[in-house]
């Protein structure tokens, strides 16, 4: 056996392996450099457009896809509301229509605290909702259902919509609820909020001199089926304390809502 040749072959093999590993290292390093440079240049673009934003989460965040089913309210559910100042219209449905016997007066500058006691004491599973938005145009106040304290944004099967009359009183509300919430996938790292902001900027969704005043992570409907739905992690960016913009936190697509389902914009 020619040990000299074998030794030479091993040396060449290890040299090739070292070169390959060095190539992979340089490739990863260059990719990381490119990402840092890209983020830096994008921040310069925002600065040039005078677009500001609140502090962003720095640590990587993980999330997963969920599934859920609309709850069908039964007589048992309705019986739990007996003795409370409400009248129920409709049974055996996924939507409860409730008319208040005694309207609730709210202030002109509504604060969520004004409804917290009522929701806790009078609404079914009231602890599973949080304030979502107020529409002066539609004269409504909407609360989003939560999952693990994370909001389900604008989900028609998981919200409470309070109706306001001309005297600034809440006179009725409609309620839907998602149940059988299950995890469909293992947790994965989601899109960084700055990358989601870049998508909004590229699509012209952020106007010059605007400010992102609040950033939330929640869920929105990805797939709506007859008896269930799939939920995807979603970034919500509140702009100038008024408008909310939504981006899929896995796929990076902008989400626009209509009355029936979510639609995506590339």
C-alpha positions, 0 to 999 in steps of 0.5 A: 500500500502506497501510504504516500499517495493516501496521505496526499489524497487526504491532504487534498480532500481536507484542502477542498473541504476547507475551501468549501467551508470558507466559501460558505462562511463568506457567503453567509457573512456577505448576506448578513452584510447585505441585509444590514446595508439594506436596512440602513439604506431603507432607514435613510429613505424613511428619514428623507420622506420624514416618516417616523416610527415608534421603537421596534421590537429588537428580539426575534419573534416566533409565531405559528398558524392557527385554526378556529371554528365559529361558535354557534350560540345556543339557548344555554348561552342565552340563558347565561344572560338572564337577569342582565339588561339585554334582550336577545334576538335570534338563536342557534346562530353564529351571531348574537344580536343584543338590544340594551334595555337601558342604553349606555351613555359614553363620552365624546372622547370615548375611552375603552375603560368606559365599557370594560365593566359592562363587557366583563359583567354582561357579555359572554366570554367578555374577558376574551375581547379587547378594544379594536377601533371606533368609527365615527362615520359608522357610529360603531365601537368594535372589540376584537376577540383575543387568543392568548391576549393577542388580538384577532384583527377585524375577524367577522367571526370573532368580534363585538360591534357596539352601535351608537345612537344620535345621543351618543349612547350604545343601544345594541351590539352584535357578537361573534366568537371563535372557538376550538383554537388549535395550533396548526404548525410549529413556531417559526420566526416572523418577518421583522417589523422594519421589513413589513414597514418597507413593504408598506413604503414600497407600495405607497401606503405610507405618506410623507411626514407620517408617523407610525404611532403604534405597532401590534402583533395579532392574527388575521384570517388567511383562509375562510372555509364554511365551518372553519378558518386558518389564521396567520400572524399579522403586523398592525401599524397604526399611522398618525393615531388613526389609520391602521395598516396590516401586513402578513407576518409570514409572507409579507403581503399587505392585507386589506379587509372587506366585510366578508373576508381578507384580501391580499395585495402583493 
